[in-house]
Amino acid sequence: MAEYEDIESLRRDLMQATLGHVAFDGWSWAAIHLAAEDLGLDRVDAENAFPGGPAEVLELFSTEADYAMLAAMEEHDLASMGVRERVVLAVRTRLEQNERHQEAIRRGLSFLAMPQHAGLASKLLYRTVDAVWVAAGDASSDYNFYTKRILLAGVYSSTLLYWLEDRSEEHEDTWDFLRRRVEDVVRVGGRLGRTVGRLGEVRRGVKGLRPRGPRGSFARRR
């Protein structure tokens, strides 16, 4: 049996070993148990490492992929790139890093599509698009923060599905698709953010008024 200094190392190795079985057994306890055998672990050790079962293994896989993407982005000269280029690079990097796990990702989408996993699906998608914007240097803290992430969630999801079915050389069709969608997000996101910001100013202004006079005219609160 392999020796592990900490539970996190065991979990990472077990997750990686599980990926090799997901293509045939899906995100299931069967895949986890087979991975445990590969590592010389007892099933009980595997179950203790992931008490949440396959969903917990999938969550770790997605989280580790986000961190790997962020680490890879730090190796690029991001200061010389525009926001669109950075977002495209971040999404492309995350997908390319996991190309060998395409079938596991495909199975993961089916797993997350089940009603009981809707919460996890939303959480993982949010974490990924947030990581992409962080990698792109987004420092917004107003309405733009949420607008950008909501719009990119749609772009990332559609690009992921396109990538899984893309048979073009080196996935060039996927990257063209991604660039077009990101152009839309950055353009629409900025426009929506400005609109929402103006609405916020109007709302604050209205709150500062009170009715006065028989016709209900308004006066600034003192």
MIZA-566160 format. One line per 3 residues: number of its first residue (from 1); their letters; for each residue y negated, x, z negated of C-alpha. Coordinates in steps of 0.05 Angstrom, whole numbers, padded with zeros to 5 digits. Example, Ala and Ser with C-alpha at 12.3 -4.5 7.8 and 13.67 -1.06 7.14 Angstrom:
<pts>
1> as> 00090 00246 -00156 | 00021 00273 -00143 $
</pts>
This chain:
<pts>
1> mae> 00000 00000 00000 | -00070 00025 00018 | -00115 00044 -00040 $
4> yed> -00186 00017 -00043 | -00242 00040 -00088 | -00278 -00027 -00084 $
7> ies> -00266 -00099 -00062 | -00318 -00095 -00007 | -00281 -00039 00029 $
10> lrr> -00217 -00080 00025 | -00252 -00142 00052 | -00281 -00104 00111 $
13> dlm> -00214 -00073 00130 | -00178 -00139 00122 | -00230 -00175 00164 $
16> qat> -00224 -00123 00220 | -00148 -00128 00218 | -00152 -00204 00220 $
19> lgh> -00193 -00201 00285 | -00132 -00171 00319 | -00091 -00234 00304 $
22> vaf> -00143 -00288 00313 | -00134 -00290 00389 | -00063 -00315 00378 $
25> dgw> -00065 -00349 00310 | -00138 -00373 00308 | -00181 -00368 00245 $
28> swa> -00124 -00385 00198 | -00086 -00361 00137 | -00031 -00339 00184 $
31> aih> -00078 -00289 00217 | -00101 -00264 00149 | -00030 -00255 00123 $
34> laa> -00010 -00216 00185 | -00071 -00172 00176 | -00050 -00160 00104 $
37> edl> 00019 -00137 00128 | -00015 -00089 00177 | -00053 -00058 00119 $
40> gld> 00007 -00057 00072 | -00024 -00110 00026 | 00009 -00166 -00010 $
43> rvd> -00011 -00236 00011 | -00037 -00249 -00058 | -00085 -00190 -00051 $
46> aen> -00110 -00218 00014 | -00120 -00287 -00015 | -00157 -00258 -00075 $
49> afp> -00202 -00219 -00028 | -00220 -00281 00010 | -00212 -00342 -00036 $
52> ggp> -00252 -00382 00015 | -00199 -00370 00067 | -00211 -00362 00142 $
55> aev> -00282 -00390 00136 | -00300 -00333 00089 | -00270 -00281 00136 $
58> lel> -00309 -00310 00194 | -00373 -00308 00154 | -00363 -00235 00137 $
61> fst> -00350 -00220 00211 | -00415 -00253 00232 | -00455 -00220 00176 $
64> ead> -00428 -00151 00193 | -00445 -00163 00266 | -00517 -00179 00246 $
67> yam> -00523 -00115 00206 | -00493 -00074 00262 | -00544 -00102 00311 $
70> laa> -00601 -00086 00264 | -00576 -00015 00255 | -00570 -00005 00330 $
73> mee> -00640 -00032 00342 | -00670 00022 00296 | -00646 00074 00347 $
76> hdl> -00692 00047 00401 | -00766 00061 00412 | -00786 -00010 00395 $
79> asm> -00860 00007 00391 | -00861 00017 00466 | -00831 -00052 00479 $
82> gvr> -00861 -00121 00481 | -00835 -00178 00438 | -00795 -00208 00496 $
85> erv> -00761 -00141 00510 | -00743 -00132 00437 | -00713 -00202 00430 $
88> vla> -00673 -00193 00494 | -00648 -00125 00471 | -00628 -00151 00402 $
91> vrt> -00588 -00210 00429 | -00556 -00167 00483 | -00539 -00112 00433 $
94> rle> -00504 -00161 00387 | -00463 -00190 00443 | -00444 -00123 00474 $
97> qne> -00424 -00095 00406 | -00373 -00151 00401 | -00347 -00154 00472 $
100> rhq> -00277 -00133 00450 | -00276 -00193 00403 | -00294 -00246 00455 $
103> eai> -00231 -00287 00443 | -00241 -00285 00368 | -00313 -00309 00378 $
106> rrg> -00288 -00364 00424 | -00238 -00386 00371 | -00293 -00381 00319 $
109> lsf> -00337 -00430 00357 | -00280 -00480 00358 | -00269 -00469 00284 $
112> lam> -00343 -00479 00267 | -00346 -00541 00310 | -00302 -00578 00260 $
115> pqh> -00343 -00627 00217 | -00323 -00593 00152 | -00353 -00527 00177 $
118> agl> -00419 -00555 00201 | -00457 -00524 00142 | -00427 -00456 00154 $
121> ask> -00442 -00460 00228 | -00515 -00474 00214 | -00520 -00419 00162 $
124> lly> -00490 -00366 00208 | -00533 -00386 00267 | -00596 -00383 00225 $
127> rtv> -00577 -00315 00197 | -00567 -00287 00267 | -00631 -00313 00298 $
130> dav> -00669 -00290 00236 | -00639 -00221 00243 | -00659 -00220 00317 $
133> wva> -00731 -00236 00300 | -00731 -00185 00244 | -00705 -00133 00293 $
136> agd> -00760 -00153 00342 | -00812 -00139 00288 | -00832 -00211 00275 $
139> ass> -00880 -00214 00216 | -00901 -00287 00220 | -00904 -00326 00156 $
142> dyn> -00935 -00391 00180 | -00908 -00448 00222 | -00891 -00397 00276 $
145> fyt> -00837 -00369 00231 | -00796 -00433 00235 | -00815 -00450 00306 $
148> kri> -00790 -00383 00333 | -00724 -00389 00297 | -00710 -00460 00318 $
151> lla> -00725 -00444 00391 | -00685 -00380 00390 | -00625 -00416 00359 $
154> gvy> -00619 -00457 00423 | -00628 -00396 00466 | -00576 -00355 00428 $
157> sst> -00525 -00411 00428 | -00531 -00424 00503 | -00530 -00350 00519 $
160> lly> -00468 -00340 00476 | -00431 -00396 00513 | -00454 -00368 00580 $
163> wle> -00431 -00298 00561 | -00362 -00322 00541 | -00351 -00351 00611 $
166> drs> -00389 -00299 00651 | -00346 -00260 00700 | -00403 -00222 00734 $
169> eeh> -00403 -00146 00735 | -00424 -00120 00666 | -00447 -00190 00649 $
172> edt> -00510 -00183 00691 | -00514 -00258 00701 | -00515 -00267 00626 $
175> wdf> -00573 -00218 00617 | -00613 -00252 00672 | -00600 -00319 00638 $
178> lrr> -00621 -00290 00571 | -00686 -00261 00598 | -00706 -00328 00628 $
181> rve> -00691 -00366 00564 | -00728 -00315 00520 | -00790 -00320 00566 $
184> dvv> -00789 -00395 00553 | -00782 -00385 00477 | -00838 -00335 00470 $
187> rvg> -00885 -00377 00513 | -00868 -00445 00483 | -00862 -00417 00413 $
190> grl> -00932 -00389 00414 | -00960 -00453 00442 | -00924 -00497 00391 $
193> grt> -00944 -00451 00335 | -01018 -00457 00353 | -01012 -00533 00360 $
196> vgr> -00977 -00540 00292 | -01028 -00494 00261 | -01085 -00537 00286 $
199> lge> -01051 -00600 00260 | -01045 -00566 00192 | -01120 -00553 00192 $
202> vrr> -01134 -00625 00210 | -01087 -00649 00155 | -01121 -00606 00103 $
205> gvk> -01188 -00631 00127 | -01167 -00704 00121 | -01141 -00692 00050 $
208> glr> -01210 -00667 00032 | -01242 -00733 00051 | -01248 -00798 00013 $
211> prg> -01269 -00868 00036 | -01342 -00887 00025 | -01381 -00948 00045 $
214> prg> -01362 -01017 00069 | -01334 -00994 00135 | -01290 -00941 00103 $
217> sfa> -01328 -00881 00130 | -01308 -00814 00100 | -01344 -00764 00057 $
220> rrr> -01322 -00694 00035 | -01291 -00692 -00034 | -01332 -00656 -00087 $
</pts>
